[in-house]
């Protein structure tokens, strides 16, 4: 129960820090009045295209593929530590996990998910 109280104190302190930082930033920031000052780019230069410009779907697909295969490492680093203690059972589990990832890579390759153009 003491750890729950400590976690609650840390959570409240972090929340207070975020809110107070935002409040102080709003108080210290001068109000932007002219149009070039409101442009969200360096030096008030007019941007070439709108910030909400659409990107091709293949960039999002590539990002999702990267995240899926990057999560592999999140599981493999702790597994390397546990492998010494658990032995063959953890090896079989990790081989099944890697097999699922390889099936995903083969599927993405066949669907031409790794091509940019």
Biopython code that builds the backbone (N, CA, C, O; Angstrom):
import numpy as np
from Bio.PDB.StructureBuilder import StructureBuilder

atoms = [
    (1, "UNK", "N", (0.822, -1.191, 0.000)),
    (1, "UNK", "CA", (0.000, 0.000, 0.000)),
    (1, "UNK", "C", (0.865, 1.254, 0.000)),
    (1, "UNK", "O", (0.477, 2.284, -0.551)),
    (2, "UNK", "N", (2.046, 1.161, 0.625)),
    (2, "UNK", "CA", (2.930, 2.325, 0.660)),
    (2, "UNK", "C", (3.428, 2.670, -0.745)),
    (2, "UNK", "O", (3.609, 3.843, -1.073)),
    (3, "UNK", "N", (3.649, 1.640, -1.576)),
    (3, "UNK", "CA", (4.110, 1.916, -2.933)),
    (3, "UNK", "C", (3.012, 2.584, -3.756)),
    (3, "UNK", "O", (3.303, 3.386, -4.643)),
    (4, "UNK", "N", (1.743, 2.256, -3.464)),
    (4, "UNK", "CA", (0.635, 2.914, -4.151)),
    (4, "UNK", "C", (0.586, 4.386, -3.777)),
    (4, "UNK", "O", (0.330, 5.235, -4.631)),
    (5, "UNK", "N", (0.829, 4.697, -2.507)),
    (5, "UNK", "CA", (0.857, 6.094, -2.076)),
    (5, "UNK", "C", (2.002, 6.857, -2.719)),
    (5, "UNK", "O", (1.838, 8.008, -3.125)),
    (6, "UNK", "N", (3.161, 6.216, -2.813)),
    (6, "UNK", "CA", (4.307, 6.865, -3.450)),
    (6, "UNK", "C", (4.044, 7.082, -4.937)),
    (6, "UNK", "O", (4.395, 8.127, -5.485)),
    (7, "UNK", "N", (3.427, 6.099, -5.588)),
    (7, "UNK", "CA", (3.105, 6.250, -7.007)),
    (7, "UNK", "C", (2.093, 7.371, -7.213)),
    (7, "UNK", "O", (2.191, 8.123, -8.183)),
    (8, "UNK", "N", (1.136, 7.489, -6.321)),
    (8, "UNK", "CA", (0.143, 8.556, -6.416)),
    (8, "UNK", "C", (0.795, 9.922, -6.246)),
    (8, "UNK", "O", (0.447, 10.868, -6.953)),
    (9, "UNK", "N", (1.733, 10.030, -5.319)),
    (9, "UNK", "CA", (2.437, 11.297, -5.112)),
    (9, "UNK", "C", (3.244, 11.662, -6.361)),
    (9, "UNK", "O", (3.234, 12.818, -6.785)),
    (10, "UNK", "N", (3.941, 10.690, -6.951)),
    (10, "UNK", "CA", (4.721, 10.951, -8.161)),
    (10, "UNK", "C", (3.801, 11.348, -9.310)),
    (10, "UNK", "O", (4.117, 12.270, -10.062)),
    (11, "UNK", "N", (2.664, 10.662, -9.455)),
    (11, "UNK", "CA", (1.706, 10.982, -10.508)),
    (11, "UNK", "C", (1.161, 12.394, -10.343)),
    (11, "UNK", "O", (1.085, 13.148, -11.313)),
    (12, "UNK", "N", (0.787, 12.752, -9.135)),
    (12, "UNK", "CA", (0.264, 14.100, -8.891)),
    (12, "UNK", "C", (1.341, 15.164, -9.099)),
    (12, "UNK", "O", (1.057, 16.236, -9.634)),
    (13, "UNK", "N", (2.571, 14.876, -8.681)),
    (13, "UNK", "CA", (3.657, 15.837, -8.874)),
    (13, "UNK", "C", (3.946, 16.034, -10.357)),
    (13, "UNK", "O", (4.183, 17.159, -10.798)),
    (14, "UNK", "N", (3.930, 14.953, -11.127)),
    (14, "UNK", "CA", (4.157, 15.073, -12.571)),
    (14, "UNK", "C", (3.029, 15.853, -13.231)),
    (14, "UNK", "O", (3.279, 16.688, -14.100)),
    (15, "UNK", "N", (1.803, 15.592, -12.831)),
    (15, "UNK", "CA", (0.669, 16.337, -13.376)),
    (15, "UNK", "C", (0.741, 17.810, -13.035)),
    (15, "UNK", "O", (0.463, 18.662, -13.878)),
    (16, "UNK", "N", (1.113, 18.113, -11.799)),
    (16, "UNK", "CA", (1.258, 19.505, -11.384)),
    (16, "UNK", "C", (2.389, 20.183, -12.155)),
    (16, "UNK", "O", (2.273, 21.352, -12.522)),
    (17, "UNK", "N", (3.476, 19.463, -12.401)),
    (17, "UNK", "CA", (4.589, 20.031, -13.164)),
    (17, "UNK", "C", (4.168, 20.351, -14.594)),
    (17, "UNK", "O", (4.548, 21.393, -15.128)),
    (18, "UNK", "N", (3.396, 19.478, -15.215)),
    (18, "UNK", "CA", (2.939, 19.722, -16.586)),
    (18, "UNK", "C", (2.012, 20.928, -16.633)),
    (18, "UNK", "O", (2.169, 21.808, -17.479)),
    (19, "UNK", "N", (1.054, 20.964, -15.726)),
    (19, "UNK", "CA", (0.089, 22.070, -15.716)),
    (19, "UNK", "C", (0.778, 23.388, -15.400)),
    (19, "UNK", "O", (0.500, 24.400, -16.043)),
    (20, "UNK", "N", (1.671, 23.388, -14.422)),
    (20, "UNK", "CA", (2.340, 24.639, -14.054)),
    (20, "UNK", "C", (3.289, 25.108, -15.161)),
    (20, "UNK", "O", (3.421, 26.311, -15.388)),
    (21, "UNK", "N", (3.946, 24.182, -15.845)),
    (21, "UNK", "CA", (4.812, 24.569, -16.958)),
    (21, "UNK", "C", (4.001, 25.216, -18.067)),
    (21, "UNK", "O", (4.420, 26.221, -18.641)),
    (22, "UNK", "N", (2.858, 24.653, -18.367)),
    (22, "UNK", "CA", (1.992, 25.233, -19.395)),
    (22, "UNK", "C", (1.504, 26.618, -18.962)),
    (22, "UNK", "O", (1.478, 27.549, -19.766)),
    (23, "UNK", "N", (1.122, 26.749, -17.705)),
    (23, "UNK", "CA", (0.604, 28.017, -17.197)),
    (23, "UNK", "C", (1.688, 29.096, -17.242)),
    (23, "UNK", "O", (1.428, 30.218, -17.675)),
    (24, "UNK", "N", (2.902, 28.760, -16.797)),
    (24, "UNK", "CA", (4.004, 29.726, -16.813)),
    (24, "UNK", "C", (4.356, 30.092, -18.254)),
    (24, "UNK", "O", (4.630, 31.258, -18.541)),
    (25, "UNK", "N", (4.353, 29.120, -19.163)),
    (25, "UNK", "CA", (4.640, 29.406, -20.562)),
    (25, "UNK", "C", (3.620, 30.342, -21.176)),
    (25, "UNK", "O", (3.978, 31.225, -21.955)),
    (26, "UNK", "N", (2.352, 30.160, -20.834)),
    (26, "UNK", "CA", (1.313, 31.062, -21.340)),
    (26, "UNK", "C", (1.482, 32.469, -20.788)),
    (26, "UNK", "O", (1.192, 33.443, -21.483)),
    (27, "UNK", "N", (1.936, 32.589, -19.571)),
    (27, "UNK", "CA", (2.101, 33.913, -18.958)),
    (27, "UNK", "C", (3.335, 34.635, -19.496)),
    (27, "UNK", "O", (3.326, 35.861, -19.610)),
    (28, "UNK", "N", (4.390, 33.902, -19.828)),
    (28, "UNK", "CA", (5.625, 34.530, -20.290)),
    (28, "UNK", "C", (5.630, 34.805, -21.791)),
    (28, "UNK", "O", (6.380, 35.664, -22.254)),
    (29, "UNK", "N", (4.814, 34.100, -22.552)),
    (29, "UNK", "CA", (4.800, 34.248, -24.004)),
    (29, "UNK", "C", (4.046, 35.514, -24.393)),
    (29, "UNK", "O", (2.898, 35.699, -23.988)),
    (30, "UNK", "N", (4.676, 36.383, -25.172)),
    (30, "UNK", "CA", (3.945, 37.571, -25.621)),
    (30, "UNK", "C", (2.885, 37.182, -26.649)),
    (30, "UNK", "O", (3.017, 36.178, -27.349)),
    (31, "UNK", "N", (1.846, 37.987, -26.725)),
    (31, "UNK", "CA", (0.775, 37.731, -27.682)),
    (31, "UNK", "C", (1.273, 38.084, -29.080)),
    (31, "UNK", "O", (1.787, 39.180, -29.307)),
    (32, "UNK", "N", (1.118, 37.150, -30.013)),
    (32, "UNK", "CA", (1.556, 37.375, -31.388)),
    (32, "UNK", "C", (0.460, 38.146, -32.118)),
    (32, "UNK", "O", (-0.689, 37.709, -32.168)),
    (33, "UNK", "N", (0.826, 39.297, -32.683)),
    (33, "UNK", "CA", (-0.190, 40.157, -33.271)),
    (33, "UNK", "C", (-0.127, 40.228, -34.784)),
    (33, "UNK", "O", (-1.172, 40.350, -35.423)),
    (34, "UNK", "N", (1.044, 40.159, -35.383)),
    (34, "UNK", "CA", (1.135, 40.304, -36.831)),
    (34, "UNK", "C", (1.124, 38.932, -37.499)),
    (34, "UNK", "O", (1.463, 37.924, -36.879)),
    (35, "UNK", "N", (0.731, 38.908, -38.769)),
    (35, "UNK", "CA", (0.601, 37.643, -39.497)),
    (35, "UNK", "C", (1.916, 36.867, -39.601)),
    (35, "UNK", "O", (1.897, 35.653, -39.396)),
    (36, "UNK", "N", (3.059, 37.495, -39.909)),
    (36, "UNK", "CA", (4.299, 36.708, -39.996)),
    (36, "UNK", "C", (4.695, 36.068, -38.668)),
    (36, "UNK", "O", (5.362, 35.033, -38.653)),
    (37, "UNK", "N", (4.294, 36.668, -37.572)),
    (37, "UNK", "CA", (4.633, 36.077, -36.278)),
    (37, "UNK", "C", (3.786, 34.847, -35.986)),
    (37, "UNK", "O", (4.188, 34.002, -35.186)),
    (38, "UNK", "N", (2.634, 34.730, -36.612)),
    (38, "UNK", "CA", (1.760, 33.583, -36.371)),
    (38, "UNK", "C", (2.084, 32.396, -37.278)),
    (38, "UNK", "O", (1.554, 31.305, -37.066)),
    (39, "UNK", "N", (2.933, 32.584, -38.273)),
    (39, "UNK", "CA", (3.290, 31.499, -39.186)),
    (39, "UNK", "C", (4.205, 30.525, -38.450)),
    (39, "UNK", "O", (5.228, 30.938, -37.903)),
    (40, "UNK", "N", (3.852, 29.231, -38.428)),
    (40, "UNK", "CA", (4.666, 28.264, -37.693)),
    (40, "UNK", "C", (5.878, 27.791, -38.478)),
    (40, "UNK", "O", (6.029, 26.593, -38.718)),
    (41, "UNK", "N", (6.743, 28.715, -38.881)),
    (41, "UNK", "CA", (7.977, 28.331, -39.557)),
    (41, "UNK", "C", (9.077, 29.298, -39.145)),
    (41, "UNK", "O", (8.812, 30.343, -38.551)),
    (42, "UNK", "N", (10.291, 28.942, -39.462)),
    (42, "UNK", "CA", (11.433, 29.730, -39.019)),
    (42, "UNK", "C", (11.489, 31.070, -39.730)),
    (42, "UNK", "O", (11.384, 31.130, -40.955)),
    (43, "UNK", "N", (11.650, 32.122, -38.985)),
    (43, "UNK", "CA", (11.887, 33.446, -39.531)),
    (43, "UNK", "C", (10.689, 34.110, -40.175)),
    (43, "UNK", "O", (10.844, 35.148, -40.818)),
    (44, "UNK", "N", (9.507, 33.552, -40.026)),
    (44, "UNK", "CA", (8.327, 34.152, -40.615)),
    (44, "UNK", "C", (8.227, 33.983, -42.109)),
    (44, "UNK", "O", (7.451, 34.687, -42.756)),
    (45, "UNK", "N", (8.997, 33.060, -42.683)),
    (45, "UNK", "CA", (8.965, 32.818, -44.124)),
    (45, "UNK", "C", (7.693, 32.044, -44.451)),
    (45, "UNK", "O", (7.323, 31.112, -43.735)),
    (46, "UNK", "N", (7.032, 32.431, -45.526)),
    (46, "UNK", "CA", (5.818, 31.734, -45.939)),
    (46, "UNK", "C", (6.163, 30.299, -46.347)),
    (46, "UNK", "O", (7.101, 30.087, -47.115)),
    (47, "UNK", "N", (5.429, 29.330, -45.851)),
    (47, "UNK", "CA", (5.708, 27.942, -46.234)),
    (47, "UNK", "C", (5.299, 27.667, -47.678)),
    (47, "UNK", "O", (4.423, 28.336, -48.225)),
    (48, "UNK", "N", (5.946, 26.673, -48.288)),
    (48, "UNK", "CA", (5.645, 26.315, -49.677)),
    (48, "UNK", "C", (4.317, 25.586, -49.813)),
    (48, "UNK", "O", (3.633, 25.723, -50.827)),
    (49, "UNK", "N", (3.947, 24.806, -48.790)),
    (49, "UNK", "CA", (2.684, 24.068, -48.836)),
    (49, "UNK", "C", (2.090, 24.055, -47.437)),
    (49, "UNK", "O", (2.773, 24.341, -46.454)),
    (50, "UNK", "N", (0.830, 23.725, -47.366)),
    (50, "UNK", "CA", (0.113, 23.733, -46.097)),
    (50, "UNK", "C", (0.622, 22.610, -45.198)),
    (50, "UNK", "O", (1.012, 21.547, -45.682)),
    (51, "UNK", "N", (0.614, 22.849, -43.906)),
    (51, "UNK", "CA", (1.124, 21.863, -42.960)),
    (51, "UNK", "C", (0.259, 20.603, -42.926)),
    (51, "UNK", "O", (0.738, 19.541, -42.529)),
    (52, "UNK", "N", (-0.987, 20.702, -43.328)),
    (52, "UNK", "CA", (-1.884, 19.548, -43.321)),
    (52, "UNK", "C", (-1.925, 18.878, -44.687)),
    (52, "UNK", "O", (-2.900, 18.207, -45.026)),
    (53, "UNK", "N", (-0.868, 19.058, -45.468)),
    (53, "UNK", "CA", (-0.781, 18.455, -46.784)),
    (53, "UNK", "C", (-0.843, 16.938, -46.652)),
    (53, "UNK", "O", (-0.280, 16.371, -45.715)),
    (54, "UNK", "N", (-1.514, 16.290, -47.572)),
    (54, "UNK", "CA", (-1.667, 14.839, -47.504)),
    (54, "UNK", "C", (-0.405, 14.137, -47.991)),
    (54, "UNK", "O", (0.244, 14.568, -48.945)),
    (55, "UNK", "N", (-0.079, 13.043, -47.307)),
    (55, "UNK", "CA", (1.039, 12.204, -47.704)),
    (55, "UNK", "C", (0.486, 10.901, -48.275)),
    (55, "UNK", "O", (-0.625, 10.485, -47.947)),
    (56, "UNK", "N", (1.263, 10.280, -49.116)),
    (56, "UNK", "CA", (0.825, 9.025, -49.713)),
    (56, "UNK", "C", (0.715, 7.958, -48.629)),
    (56, "UNK", "O", (1.480, 7.962, -47.665)),
    (57, "UNK", "N", (-0.236, 7.048, -48.793)),
    (57, "UNK", "CA", (-0.513, 6.019, -47.797)),
    (57, "UNK", "C", (0.677, 5.085, -47.591)),
    (57, "UNK", "O", (0.798, 4.480, -46.526)),
    (58, "UNK", "N", (1.558, 4.955, -48.584)),
    (58, "UNK", "CA", (2.674, 4.023, -48.431)),
    (58, "UNK", "C", (3.627, 4.460, -47.314)),
    (58, "UNK", "O", (4.302, 3.613, -46.728)),
    (59, "UNK", "N", (3.698, 5.758, -47.004)),
    (59, "UNK", "CA", (4.552, 6.205, -45.906)),
    (59, "UNK", "C", (3.990, 5.743, -44.566)),
    (59, "UNK", "O", (4.741, 5.365, -43.666)),
    (60, "UNK", "N", (2.673, 5.777, -44.441)),
    (60, "UNK", "CA", (2.051, 5.297, -43.213)),
    (60, "UNK", "C", (2.208, 3.787, -43.085)),
    (60, "UNK", "O", (2.455, 3.273, -41.994)),
    (61, "UNK", "N", (2.065, 3.082, -44.196)),
    (61, "UNK", "CA", (2.248, 1.631, -44.167)),
    (61, "UNK", "C", (3.678, 1.274, -43.779)),
    (61, "UNK", "O", (3.898, 0.340, -43.008)),
    (62, "UNK", "N", (4.643, 2.008, -44.307)),
    (62, "UNK", "CA", (6.042, 1.750, -43.953)),
    (62, "UNK", "C", (6.282, 2.041, -42.476)),
    (62, "UNK", "O", (7.027, 1.317, -41.816)),
    (63, "UNK", "N", (5.663, 3.089, -41.955)),
    (63, "UNK", "CA", (5.812, 3.407, -40.533)),
    (63, "UNK", "C", (5.220, 2.305, -39.666)),
    (63, "UNK", "O", (5.801, 1.944, -38.643)),
    (64, "UNK", "N", (4.076, 1.771, -40.061)),
    (64, "UNK", "CA", (3.474, 0.678, -39.296)),
    (64, "UNK", "C", (4.327, -0.582, -39.361)),
    (64, "UNK", "O", (4.459, -1.295, -38.366)),
    (65, "UNK", "N", (4.906, -0.860, -40.528)),
    (65, "UNK", "CA", (5.812, -2.003, -40.626)),
    (65, "UNK", "C", (7.028, -1.814, -39.725)),
    (65, "UNK", "O", (7.467, -2.747, -39.053)),
    (66, "UNK", "N", (7.564, -0.598, -39.720)),
    (66, "UNK", "CA", (8.711, -0.326, -38.858)),
    (66, "UNK", "C", (8.350, -0.543, -37.390)),
    (66, "UNK", "O", (9.106, -1.170, -36.648)),
    (67, "UNK", "N", (7.205, -0.029, -36.976)),
    (67, "UNK", "CA", (6.798, -0.202, -35.583)),
    (67, "UNK", "C", (6.593, -1.669, -35.236)),
    (67, "UNK", "O", (6.985, -2.115, -34.158)),
    (68, "UNK", "N", (5.986, -2.410, -36.137)),
    (68, "UNK", "CA", (5.743, -3.825, -35.864)),
    (68, "UNK", "C", (7.046, -4.586, -35.689)),
    (68, "UNK", "O", (7.170, -5.405, -34.778)),
    (69, "UNK", "N", (8.014, -4.324, -36.549)),
    (69, "UNK", "CA", (9.258, -5.073, -36.463)),
    (69, "UNK", "C", (10.226, -4.466, -35.452)),
    (69, "UNK", "O", (11.160, -5.137, -35.011)),
    (70, "UNK", "N", (10.016, -3.226, -35.086)),
    (70, "UNK", "CA", (10.827, -2.633, -34.034)),
    (70, "UNK", "C", (10.399, -3.161, -32.671)),
    (70, "UNK", "O", (11.219, -3.271, -31.760)),
    (71, "UNK", "N", (9.134, -3.484, -32.532)),
    (71, "UNK", "CA", (8.654, -4.049, -31.273)),
    (71, "UNK", "C", (9.286, -5.409, -31.003)),
    (71, "UNK", "O", (9.308, -5.875, -29.864)),
    (72, "UNK", "N", (9.791, -6.031, -32.037)),
    (72, "UNK", "CA", (10.500, -7.294, -31.870)),
    (72, "UNK", "C", (11.639, -7.130, -30.870)),
    (72, "UNK", "O", (11.842, -7.986, -30.009)),
    (73, "UNK", "N", (12.371, -6.046, -30.982)),
    (73, "UNK", "CA", (13.514, -5.844, -30.095)),
    (73, "UNK", "C", (13.080, -5.590, -28.655)),
    (73, "UNK", "O", (13.809, -5.916, -27.717)),
    (74, "UNK", "N", (11.906, -5.015, -28.480)),
    (74, "UNK", "CA", (11.399, -4.788, -27.124)),
    (74, "UNK", "C", (11.242, -6.116, -26.399)),
    (74, "UNK", "O", (11.446, -6.193, -25.187)),
    (75, "UNK", "N", (10.882, -7.158, -27.135)),
    (75, "UNK", "CA", (10.710, -8.466, -26.519)),
    (75, "UNK", "C", (11.988, -9.290, -26.526)),
    (75, "UNK", "O", (12.157, -10.164, -25.676)),
    (76, "UNK", "N", (12.888, -9.032, -27.463)),
    (76, "UNK", "CA", (14.079, -9.870, -27.552)),
    (76, "UNK", "C", (15.151, -9.506, -26.527)),
    (76, "UNK", "O", (15.877, -10.390, -26.073)),
    (77, "UNK", "N", (15.271, -8.250, -26.153)),
    (77, "UNK", "CA", (16.277, -7.886, -25.147)),
    (77, "UNK", "C", (15.980, -8.523, -23.786)),
    (77, "UNK", "O", (16.878, -9.125, -23.199)),
    (78, "UNK", "N", (14.762, -8.413, -23.267)),
    (78, "UNK", "CA", (14.500, -9.101, -21.994)),
    (78, "UNK", "C", (14.586, -10.621, -22.135)),
    (78, "UNK", "O", (14.977, -11.310, -21.193)),
    (79, "UNK", "N", (14.227, -11.138, -23.293)),
    (79, "UNK", "CA", (14.300, -12.575, -23.500)),
    (79, "UNK", "C", (15.737, -13.061, -23.385)),
    (79, "UNK", "O", (15.985, -14.143, -22.853)),
    (80, "UNK", "N", (16.682, -12.275, -23.876)),
    (80, "UNK", "CA", (18.088, -12.675, -23.794)),
    (80, "UNK", "C", (18.527, -12.825, -22.345)),
    (80, "UNK", "O", (19.377, -13.661, -22.037)),
    (81, "UNK", "N", (17.963, -12.033, -21.465)),
    (81, "UNK", "CA", (18.306, -12.137, -20.041)),
    (81, "UNK", "C", (17.633, -13.355, -19.422)),
    (81, "UNK", "O", (18.243, -14.067, -18.624)),
    (82, "UNK", "N", (16.381, -13.594, -19.788)),
    (82, "UNK", "CA", (15.613, -14.692, -19.203)),
    (82, "UNK", "C", (16.053, -16.040, -19.765)),
    (82, "UNK", "O", (15.893, -17.066, -19.103)),
    (83, "UNK", "N", (16.600, -16.053, -20.964)),
    (83, "UNK", "CA", (16.964, -17.301, -21.632)),
    (83, "UNK", "C", (17.921, -18.138, -20.802)),
    (83, "UNK", "O", (17.813, -19.364, -20.786)),
    (84, "UNK", "N", (18.841, -17.507, -20.124)),
    (84, "UNK", "CA", (19.824, -18.243, -19.323)),
    (84, "UNK", "C", (19.124, -19.031, -18.220)),
    (84, "UNK", "O", (19.514, -20.156, -17.909)),
    (85, "UNK", "N", (18.094, -18.436, -17.635)),
    (85, "UNK", "CA", (17.403, -19.084, -16.524)),
    (85, "UNK", "C", (16.342, -20.077, -17.001)),
    (85, "UNK", "O", (16.190, -21.143, -16.405)),
    (86, "UNK", "N", (15.617, -19.751, -18.051)),
    (86, "UNK", "CA", (14.484, -20.570, -18.476)),
    (86, "UNK", "C", (14.879, -21.717, -19.400)),
    (86, "UNK", "O", (14.266, -22.783, -19.357)),
    (87, "UNK", "N", (15.879, -21.514, -20.222)),
    (87, "UNK", "CA", (16.378, -22.587, -21.069)),
    (87, "UNK", "C", (15.565, -22.841, -22.323)),
    (87, "UNK", "O", (15.172, -21.908, -23.023)),
    (88, "UNK", "N", (15.315, -24.124, -22.603)),
    (88, "UNK", "CA", (14.728, -24.554, -23.866)),
    (88, "UNK", "C", (13.306, -24.033, -24.077)),
    (88, "UNK", "O", (12.920, -23.753, -25.212)),
    (89, "UNK", "N", (12.535, -23.900, -23.026)),
    (89, "UNK", "CA", (11.152, -23.426, -23.159)),
    (89, "UNK", "C", (11.128, -22.014, -23.735)),
    (89, "UNK", "O", (10.346, -21.721, -24.638)),
    (90, "UNK", "N", (11.975, -21.154, -23.218)),
    (90, "UNK", "CA", (11.990, -19.781, -23.730)),
    (90, "UNK", "C", (12.560, -19.727, -25.147)),
    (90, "UNK", "O", (12.184, -18.854, -25.928)),
    (91, "UNK", "N", (13.458, -20.647, -25.485)),
    (91, "UNK", "CA", (13.984, -20.694, -26.846)),
    (91, "UNK", "C", (12.880, -21.046, -27.838)),
    (91, "UNK", "O", (12.777, -20.429, -28.899)),
    (92, "UNK", "N", (12.058, -22.029, -27.500)),
    (92, "UNK", "CA", (10.954, -22.421, -28.378)),
    (92, "UNK", "C", (9.955, -21.279, -28.515)),
    (92, "UNK", "O", (9.468, -21.015, -29.615)),
    (93, "UNK", "N", (9.646, -20.602, -27.421)),
    (93, "UNK", "CA", (8.713, -19.474, -27.483)),
    (93, "UNK", "C", (9.250, -18.362, -28.378)),
    (93, "UNK", "O", (8.498, -17.790, -29.167)),
    (94, "UNK", "N", (10.534, -18.051, -28.266)),
    (94, "UNK", "CA", (11.101, -16.988, -29.086)),
    (94, "UNK", "C", (11.179, -17.406, -30.549)),
    (94, "UNK", "O", (10.985, -16.573, -31.434)),
    (95, "UNK", "N", (11.454, -18.668, -30.818)),
    (95, "UNK", "CA", (11.465, -19.134, -32.204)),
    (95, "UNK", "C", (10.072, -19.024, -32.828)),
    (95, "UNK", "O", (9.951, -18.679, -34.004)),
    (96, "UNK", "N", (9.025, -19.313, -32.059)),
    (96, "UNK", "CA", (7.660, -19.142, -32.566)),
    (96, "UNK", "C", (7.370, -17.667, -32.834)),
    (96, "UNK", "O", (6.741, -17.329, -33.837)),
    (97, "UNK", "N", (7.820, -16.798, -31.950)),
    (97, "UNK", "CA", (7.628, -15.356, -32.127)),
    (97, "UNK", "C", (8.344, -14.869, -33.385)),
    (97, "UNK", "O", (7.781, -14.104, -34.167)),
    (98, "UNK", "N", (9.577, -15.309, -33.575)),
    (98, "UNK", "CA", (10.346, -14.904, -34.755)),
    (98, "UNK", "C", (9.715, -15.479, -36.024)),
    (98, "UNK", "O", (9.725, -14.825, -37.067)),
    (99, "UNK", "N", (9.170, -16.689, -35.947)),
    (99, "UNK", "CA", (8.493, -17.276, -37.101)),
    (99, "UNK", "C", (7.286, -16.433, -37.509)),
    (99, "UNK", "O", (7.049, -16.226, -38.699)),
    (100, "UNK", "N", (6.527, -15.950, -36.538)),
    (100, "UNK", "CA", (5.384, -15.076, -36.841)),
    (100, "UNK", "C", (5.873, -13.792, -37.503)),
    (100, "UNK", "O", (5.247, -13.310, -38.447)),
    (101, "UNK", "N", (6.976, -13.236, -37.026)),
    (101, "UNK", "CA", (7.520, -12.028, -37.643)),
    (101, "UNK", "C", (8.013, -12.292, -39.064)),
    (101, "UNK", "O", (7.827, -11.459, -39.951)),
    (102, "UNK", "N", (8.632, -13.433, -39.279)),
    (102, "UNK", "CA", (9.109, -13.769, -40.621)),
    (102, "UNK", "C", (7.926, -13.927, -41.571)),
    (102, "UNK", "O", (7.998, -13.502, -42.724)),
    (103, "UNK", "N", (6.846, -14.529, -41.101)),
    (103, "UNK", "CA", (5.643, -14.635, -41.934)),
    (103, "UNK", "C", (5.135, -13.239, -42.280)),
    (103, "UNK", "O", (4.702, -13.004, -43.408)),
    (104, "UNK", "N", (5.181, -12.314, -41.329)),
    (104, "UNK", "CA", (4.779, -10.932, -41.600)),
    (104, "UNK", "C", (5.683, -10.258, -42.612)),
    (104, "UNK", "O", (5.206, -9.512, -43.467)),
    (105, "UNK", "N", (6.980, -10.508, -42.527)),
    (105, "UNK", "CA", (7.921, -9.923, -43.490)),
    (105, "UNK", "C", (7.673, -10.486, -44.885)),
    (105, "UNK", "O", (7.671, -9.742, -45.866)),
    (106, "UNK", "N", (7.465, -11.790, -44.975)),
    (106, "UNK", "CA", (7.199, -12.407, -46.278)),
    (106, "UNK", "C", (5.905, -11.853, -46.866)),
    (106, "UNK", "O", (5.842, -11.565, -48.061)),
    (107, "UNK", "N", (4.881, -11.703, -46.046)),
    (107, "UNK", "CA", (3.616, -11.147, -46.532)),
    (107, "UNK", "C", (3.810, -9.715, -47.031)),
    (107, "UNK", "O", (3.328, -9.361, -48.106)),
    (108, "UNK", "N", (4.516, -8.891, -46.250)),
    (108, "UNK", "CA", (4.754, -7.505, -46.665)),
    (108, "UNK", "C", (5.588, -7.459, -47.942)),
    (108, "UNK", "O", (5.365, -6.600, -48.794)),
    (109, "UNK", "N", (6.535, -8.364, -48.081)),
    (109, "UNK", "CA", (7.365, -8.419, -49.279)),
    (109, "UNK", "C", (6.517, -8.780, -50.500)),
    (109, "UNK", "O", (6.653, -8.171, -51.561)),
    (110, "UNK", "N", (5.636, -9.782, -50.338)),
    (110, "UNK", "CA", (4.788, -10.205, -51.457)),
    (110, "UNK", "C", (3.779, -9.130, -51.837)),
    (110, "UNK", "O", (3.416, -9.010, -53.007)),
    (111, "UNK", "N", (3.325, -8.351, -50.866)),
    (111, "UNK", "CA", (2.372, -7.277, -51.140)),
    (111, "UNK", "C", (3.069, -5.986, -51.563)),
    (111, "UNK", "O", (2.424, -4.950, -51.729)),
    (112, "UNK", "N", (4.369, -6.052, -51.735)),
    (112, "UNK", "CA", (5.199, -4.912, -52.156)),
    (112, "UNK", "C", (5.125, -3.772, -51.146)),
    (112, "UNK", "O", (5.067, -2.599, -51.516)),
    (113, "UNK", "N", (5.130, -4.129, -49.883)),
    (113, "UNK", "CA", (5.051, -3.125, -48.828)),
    (113, "UNK", "C", (6.356, -2.404, -48.567)),
    (113, "UNK", "O", (6.371, -1.364, -47.909)),
    (114, "UNK", "N", (7.452, -2.942, -49.075)),
    (114, "UNK", "CA", (8.749, -2.326, -48.836)),
    (114, "UNK", "C", (9.215, -1.441, -49.985)),
    (114, "UNK", "O", (10.334, -0.929, -49.955)),
    (115, "UNK", "N", (8.378, -1.254, -50.990)),
    (115, "UNK", "CA", (8.747, -0.420, -52.132)),
    (115, "UNK", "C", (8.270, 1.006, -51.913)),
    (115, "UNK", "O", (7.142, 1.225, -51.472)),
    (116, "UNK", "N", (9.118, 1.967, -52.216)),
    (116, "UNK", "CA", (8.779, 3.377, -52.019)),
    (116, "UNK", "C", (8.125, 3.977, -53.240)),
    (116, "UNK", "O", (7.321, 4.902, -53.117)),
    (117, "UNK", "N", (8.448, 3.478, -54.405)),
    (117, "UNK", "CA", (7.909, 4.104, -55.626)),
    (117, "UNK", "C", (7.051, 3.143, -56.405)),
    (117, "UNK", "O", (6.519, 3.502, -57.456)),
]
sb = StructureBuilder()
sb.init_structure("model")
sb.init_model(0)
sb.init_chain("A")
sb.init_seg("    ")
for serial, (resi, resn, name, xyz) in enumerate(atoms, 1):
    if name == "N":
        sb.init_residue(resn, " ", resi, " ")
    sb.init_atom(name, np.array(xyz, "f"), 0.0, 1.0, " ", f" {name:<3s}", serial, name[0])
structure = sb.get_structure()
